[in-house]
Amino acid sequence: MARRVNCLIKVFSHSTNTKEVDSNITNKLLRVNKGETDYCGINLIYKDTPAPYFMACPGRQVAVSGLSNILRYIARDRRYTSLYNEEELQSAALIDEILSLTDSLEQRVNASASEVGQILNNLSSYLKSSPYLAGDSISIADIALCCTLATLDSKLIPNSLRSYLTNTVRSNYEMKVLKAFLNWIPGTVN
């Protein structure tokens, strides 16, 4: 079961940022964890970068780059073995394979609809035998795909992945933050 965390969140816009920052983001994030148990501090800095990254050791300037690598790092560092357990080699290999596909989707977000569609169809094939991408419980592969799907034009997403996204975001505590930002998922309230 996931550990619930209260977050103190500060939002900044870096001088290199050319995109508009949602002025309500701090309030949205604070509503997500209201009344939970543990505490965590997060600084979100909007900055124009080709891929998401965070500073794992800010004093030593160690950057972890890319959504999949960030999720792996957090799962390892916080010992979230229910989301990514490297000791179960087959499960970890499957999650890594799916993360690779998700990375390729993220890199081709502006590619042709047919190229994006092919990757989405490959990803949806993992859902034929289970409710989540890598088995019967949510993993970092699901978190990565849901975050990536949220950035796509909803018209590009096949119905099977649309249903998967809706069900995954609605029914998992780990997805509460993403749910706070999605406008196009049916039944999702901001």
Disulfide bonds with the S-S distance in Angstrom:
none
